[in-house]
């Protein structure tokens, strides 16, 4: 599994780059780590099914978001946010192809609304005014994605969606509360774990 190994090794380098604030290392390691989950999806047969192709599109949009978020300026962050918003919509579409049980998804959406109100909204409220609307939209879309994942009733899909959601909380904390390596130390591994789990669902 070349893709998994690539993500794991590049993630280790990325964390070193984040710890040392080495911009060059970050710019090398992050795209490599993200390319790894694309390679993993292809290794697991992404091109051989409708679900696989839909999932590959979502992962590709995540890759784009990762590259865009390497920038530190507001425009780069907003572009990355839009790319990930599109990625979550694509994941939702992939889960729909896989099959979603409406009741399970509806119950999960209620739970996500509560979680969003308790955890997500306070973070969004701390965003710069120019980013607040986009961040609110993002919170809604990722909540829909997680609810759709529960609707598939597939444990791996659900695990990937939950990991993705909480990794995004680390990004929000890092951007809106205070920049800290501690946020990235748990958020980045959780994010890449989520992407690899999604890729692995192609085998189930």
Backbone torsions as a table, in degrees:
resi	resn	phi	psi	omega
1	UNK	NA	85.1	-176.2
2	UNK	-62.7	-41.5	-177.8
3	UNK	-60.5	-44.7	179.6
4	UNK	-62.3	-44.9	180.0
5	UNK	-63.4	-40.7	179.4
6	UNK	-62.6	-45.6	179.2
7	UNK	-62.5	-44.4	-178.4
8	UNK	-62.6	-46.6	-178.5
9	UNK	-68.1	-43.7	-179.6
10	UNK	-67.9	-34.1	176.7
11	UNK	-62.5	-41.3	177.4
12	UNK	-60.1	-43.0	177.5
13	UNK	-66.0	-38.7	179.7
14	UNK	-62.7	-41.7	179.0
15	UNK	-64.5	-36.8	175.3
16	UNK	-63.8	-43.5	178.8
17	UNK	-62.5	-39.1	178.0
18	UNK	-67.7	-40.9	-179.9
19	UNK	-63.0	-43.2	-177.1
20	UNK	-89.7	-3.3	-176.6
21	UNK	56.4	42.4	178.8
22	UNK	-95.2	103.7	-174.9
23	UNK	-59.9	-43.7	-177.5
24	UNK	-62.3	-43.6	179.7
25	UNK	-64.4	-38.8	177.3
26	UNK	-62.3	-43.6	-177.8
27	UNK	-68.6	-23.8	176.5
28	UNK	-85.8	-47.4	-170.8
29	UNK	-73.6	-39.0	-174.5
30	UNK	-66.2	-49.3	176.8
31	UNK	-59.4	-35.4	177.9
32	UNK	-65.6	-44.4	179.3
33	UNK	-61.4	-40.2	-179.4
34	UNK	-73.7	-34.9	175.3
35	UNK	-61.6	-30.7	-179.5
36	UNK	-59.5	-42.0	-179.0
37	UNK	-73.8	-23.9	172.7
38	UNK	-69.3	-43.8	177.5
39	UNK	-61.4	-42.2	179.4
40	UNK	-60.1	-44.0	179.9
41	UNK	-61.5	-41.4	178.3
42	UNK	-66.5	-39.5	178.1
43	UNK	-62.7	-33.2	-178.3
44	UNK	-87.4	8.0	172.7
45	UNK	90.8	34.1	-176.7
46	UNK	-58.5	-31.0	-175.5
47	UNK	-83.9	-1.6	-173.3
48	UNK	-97.5	1.9	-179.7
49	UNK	-150.3	160.3	177.0
50	UNK	-62.4	-43.6	178.6
51	UNK	-61.2	-42.7	-179.2
52	UNK	-62.3	-43.4	-179.9
53	UNK	-67.5	-38.9	177.3
54	UNK	-65.5	-40.1	178.6
55	UNK	-66.9	-39.5	179.1
56	UNK	-61.5	-39.1	176.5
57	UNK	-61.2	-44.2	179.2
58	UNK	-62.4	-42.5	178.8
59	UNK	-66.2	-37.0	178.4
60	UNK	-65.0	-38.7	176.9
61	UNK	-67.8	-34.2	174.3
62	UNK	-64.1	-42.1	176.5
63	UNK	-57.7	-45.6	179.0
64	UNK	-60.6	-44.2	178.6
65	UNK	-61.0	-39.3	178.7
66	UNK	-61.0	-44.3	-179.2
67	UNK	-65.8	-43.4	-179.2
68	UNK	-63.9	-36.6	-178.3
69	UNK	-74.8	-3.6	174.2
70	UNK	-66.7	-25.8	176.4
71	UNK	-73.2	151.2	-177.5
72	UNK	-99.6	-13.5	-175.7
73	UNK	-78.3	161.3	-177.4
74	UNK	-59.3	-40.3	-178.8
75	UNK	-62.9	-39.2	178.7
76	UNK	-66.1	-42.2	179.3
77	UNK	-63.8	-43.2	-179.6
78	UNK	-64.8	-40.4	177.9
79	UNK	-63.2	-42.5	177.6
80	UNK	-63.5	-38.9	178.8
81	UNK	-61.7	-43.6	179.2
82	UNK	-64.7	-41.0	179.1
83	UNK	-62.3	-42.2	179.9
84	UNK	-72.6	-31.7	174.5
85	UNK	-60.9	-44.4	176.8
86	UNK	-63.9	-36.5	178.6
87	UNK	-62.6	-43.3	-179.7
88	UNK	-65.5	-37.6	174.9
89	UNK	-63.1	-38.8	178.4
90	UNK	-67.4	-39.6	175.4
91	UNK	-61.6	-42.8	178.4
92	UNK	-59.1	-42.9	177.4
93	UNK	-62.3	-40.1	178.4
94	UNK	-63.3	-40.5	179.5
95	UNK	-67.0	-34.7	177.1
96	UNK	-63.8	-38.9	176.6
97	UNK	-62.9	-39.4	-179.3
98	UNK	-68.7	-34.6	179.9
99	UNK	120.1	124.1	-177.2
100	UNK	-122.5	129.1	174.7
101	UNK	-84.1	115.4	-173.7
102	UNK	-55.6	-43.2	-177.1
103	UNK	-65.1	-45.5	178.8
104	UNK	-60.3	-42.4	179.8
105	UNK	-66.4	-40.3	-179.0
106	UNK	-65.4	-43.9	178.5
107	UNK	-63.3	-40.8	178.4
108	UNK	-65.6	-36.2	-179.7
109	UNK	-65.1	-37.3	176.1
110	UNK	-61.5	-45.7	178.7
111	UNK	-62.6	-39.8	179.6
112	UNK	-67.6	-33.6	177.4
113	UNK	-64.3	-40.7	177.9
114	UNK	-65.7	-46.2	179.7
115	UNK	-62.5	-40.7	179.1
116	UNK	-62.8	-40.0	179.8
117	UNK	-67.1	-37.1	-176.9
118	UNK	-80.4	-36.8	-172.4
119	UNK	-114.9	-48.2	-174.1
120	UNK	-71.3	-47.9	-176.2
121	UNK	-60.1	-42.2	177.7
122	UNK	-60.1	-33.4	177.4
123	UNK	-71.1	-42.9	179.2
124	UNK	-61.7	-36.7	-179.2
125	UNK	-63.1	-21.1	-179.5
126	UNK	-92.4	-0.9	178.7
127	UNK	-71.6	155.8	174.1
128	UNK	-60.3	145.8	-178.0
129	UNK	-50.9	-37.7	-178.2
130	UNK	-68.1	-20.2	-177.4
131	UNK	-104.9	-8.7	-171.0
132	UNK	-63.1	-43.1	-178.8
133	UNK	-64.9	-43.6	179.8
134	UNK	-65.0	-40.4	179.6
135	UNK	-65.6	-37.8	178.0
136	UNK	-64.9	-43.7	177.7
137	UNK	-61.7	-39.9	-179.8
138	UNK	-62.8	-43.6	-179.9
139	UNK	-60.3	-40.5	179.0
140	UNK	-64.9	-45.9	-176.1
141	UNK	-67.4	-42.0	-179.9
142	UNK	-68.2	-31.5	175.8
143	UNK	-65.9	-39.9	176.0
144	UNK	-63.7	-39.7	179.3
145	UNK	-62.2	-45.2	-179.4
146	UNK	-65.6	-41.1	178.1
147	UNK	-61.4	-41.2	177.7
148	UNK	-64.0	-37.1	177.9
149	UNK	-61.5	-43.5	176.2
150	UNK	-62.5	-33.0	179.2
151	UNK	-65.2	-23.9	177.9
152	UNK	-72.6	-20.8	-177.4
153	UNK	59.8	23.0	178.9
154	UNK	-102.3	115.5	-175.1
155	UNK	-53.1	-41.7	-179.0
156	UNK	-67.0	-41.1	178.4
157	UNK	-61.8	-44.3	179.6
158	UNK	-62.9	-44.8	-179.8
159	UNK	-61.3	-42.6	178.8
160	UNK	-62.9	-42.4	-179.2
161	UNK	-65.4	-42.3	179.3
162	UNK	-64.1	-44.3	178.7
163	UNK	-61.2	-41.0	178.9
164	UNK	-62.3	-45.4	-178.6
165	UNK	-58.1	-48.9	-176.8
166	UNK	-73.2	-28.4	174.6
167	UNK	-66.1	-34.2	177.6
168	UNK	-68.3	-30.3	175.1
169	UNK	-62.4	-35.3	178.5
170	UNK	-66.9	-37.2	177.6
171	UNK	-64.5	-43.4	179.7
172	UNK	-63.7	-42.8	177.9
173	UNK	-62.1	-41.1	-177.7
174	UNK	-66.9	-35.2	-177.4
175	UNK	-85.6	-42.6	-169.5
176	UNK	-101.4	-22.5	-178.8
177	UNK	-100.7	-52.2	179.8
178	UNK	175.5	131.8	-178.8
179	UNK	-68.7	125.1	-177.3
180	UNK	-153.8	139.8	177.1
181	UNK	-62.1	-28.7	-179.5
182	UNK	-57.8	-38.5	178.5
183	UNK	-62.9	-43.7	-177.7
184	UNK	-74.8	-27.3	-177.2
185	UNK	-63.9	-32.6	176.8
186	UNK	-104.3	-28.8	-177.3
187	UNK	-70.4	-43.3	-178.3
188	UNK	-65.7	-48.5	177.0
189	UNK	-59.3	-38.0	179.7
190	UNK	-65.9	-39.2	179.3
191	UNK	-63.9	-49.0	-177.8
192	UNK	-69.5	-31.1	173.2
193	UNK	-61.9	-42.6	179.4
194	UNK	-59.6	-46.1	-178.9
195	UNK	-64.6	-39.9	178.5
196	UNK	-68.9	-35.5	175.9
197	UNK	-62.9	-44.0	177.3
198	UNK	-58.4	-45.9	178.6
199	UNK	-58.9	-40.2	-177.8
200	UNK	-67.7	-23.7	179.1
201	UNK	-63.9	-16.4	177.4
202	UNK	-67.1	-17.7	-179.6
203	UNK	-94.1	-5.7	-175.9
204	UNK	-106.1	NA	NA
